[in-house]
């Protein structure tokens, strides 16, 4: 579980790749399947929320750098992929709830969205709750989607 926590922490601000990979971690906790999966989800969401807070802090420091903020505002997010652009717009339009919704979408990188939102906002506690709920939501959506695929096939 420590590896899941560290991976989730790092994926929030440094590592590229999907955070959903933790769902197939080859660990045996000796628990029923639902408790095993629930534990992995909670540990991962906690690690990602704490890692996001680290990114948020970096964003707060960058905010002091006028050129970075001016570049972000002028760029209109053209430097990001379509999915990342949409997640940032959702977060900007709906605030922390939008950030949580954007982070709930499985299988696209969210590190840039986390940093962009961190530069634009200030509230550490709300940011932590939004990233925790978004990360947990992402894993729940992934399990529901994959589980639905197995029942169809």
Residue, then its C-alpha position, 0 to 999 in steps of 0.5 A: x500500500x505504501x507503493x500505491x501511496x507514493x506512486x499516487x503522490x508522484x503522479x499528481x505533480x511529476x510522473x506522466x501516466x494514468x493513475x488508474x494503474x493502481x487498481x491492478x496492483x498485485x497485492x494481497x491484503x487478505x480482505x474481501x474483494x470490495x474491501x481490498x479495492x476500496x482500500x487501494x482507492x482510498x490510499x491512492x486518492x489520499x496520496x494523489x490529494x497530498x501530491x496535488x497539495x504539493x503541486x498547489x504549493x508550487x503553483x502558489x509560488x509560481x503565482x508570484x512570478x508575473x511572467x508565468x501567470x501572464x503567459x498562462x492567461x495569454x495562451x488561452x491553454x493552446x499549449x495543452x491537449x484538448x482533454x486538458x484544455x476542457x478540464x481546465x475550462x470546467x474547473x474555471x467555470x465551476x470552481x473546485x467542484x469542476x476540478x473534482x469533476x475534471x479529475x474524475x475522468x479516467x485515462x487522461x493526464x491531469x497533472x497540467x490541470x492540477x498545476x494550472x488550477x493551482x496557479x489560479x486558486x488559493x484555498x488549500x483545504x478546498x483544493x485538497x478535498x476536490x483532488x481527493x474526491x476527483x481522484x476517488x471518483x476517477x477510480x470508481x468510474x474506472x471500476x464501474x466502466x471496466x466492470x460494465x465491459x466484463x458484463x457485456x462481453 
